[in-house]
Amino acid sequence: MTAQMVDERVFEGVDALLDDFVVITDEDTVVVTYTPDSREPAAWVALGLKHRGFTAAIVPMLPLQDESFAGRLAEALPDRSAVQGRLVIITLERDTMSHFEVLQPILRDYGPDKTMILRIISASADFFTKALNVSPLELSALNATLLHRVNSAKRVRVTTSGGTDITVELDSEKYQWISNRGVWRPGGFTILPAGEIATYPVTVEGVLVADGAYNANIISDLNAKLADNPVRVEIEAGKARDLTCANPELQEMFRLCLDSPNGRNVGEFGLGTNHGINEYITTNSHINERRCGLHLGFGQHNQSFSRVAYAAYAHLDLICDGGLMWIDDDVDPIDLSHVEPIDVPHPVDALDEDITGDCCGMGYRQLRGLSEDPTCAVPQ
């Protein structure tokens, strides 16, 4: 593929971002902020805005810790009386999601109905060429279809051609479903890439064979694709009891994640719904997690502390290629690679955000320290 073809696909993704996800109008005011690793993706977005007649304020930021960011952002924000449409803030980061405490008050100050904060993680050429090919409306319909099936389920069984065979107990009355679909909800953040439903499982039993990819909340330059290095995890009573992988570097990293405080807990039962992601990528990325199929997240969960009273530093998603899912006593399974949307409303009580607060960016050395220090603990 030539550089010109890559550029064309990237800017098709920029168009989709602005037209389909932001749904930008002439009256909107736009601010773009980015971390150093996302300078080029931020430039693509700024160019796309310029072609539409917008001169966006551009605010650089350091990931996670940046004492002067709040002040720089405040200087770039328009006077509230000058905002005719919405204030749209687009953040771009590759490995992190930062500065929740700085961004969140802006929703209140400018009004939830007039403020859109769109937080992008995994900013890259792959994000623009793969993650934006399905519109928010279609992702919403796909998520609604699956939620319609699983919302009242007590038990699901998922198998894959790679060897996964797990049984998951669910309790949708106690544990909330997350529906990441890229749809702007006034008063909340919009998280991209989109295309997933997930919840906290009551328990999980069986064997997971992850042959798709991994996504972890740590900085890792190891190849994230697992087709040549599938990971086998034996799960009992909702905890990983054993993990094996033929690649020694991957196995070491996965075991460090599991051996960190509460890292063996299955904190997430997730189903990717973004069929526009046609292949797994080599980068440790949320893009892989959104691809159609099953994934389990070990370690940190996606619920409030009042619902699930433990915390973990690590979150390791192990992703399967596709899968068949049987719900309760249904005879016919759902093919997770090819979900056919049906005309059902999206549940109003499903949460939109699968990342709240700041996220990711843990160093490998920090992970090793957490896993090897027996005095290190987080709430159980």
Summary of the structure (lengths in Angstrom):
residues: 380
radius of gyration: 20.3
end to end distance: 49.9
largest distance: 60.0
contacts: 1324
relative contact order: 0.15
helix: 28%
strand: 27%
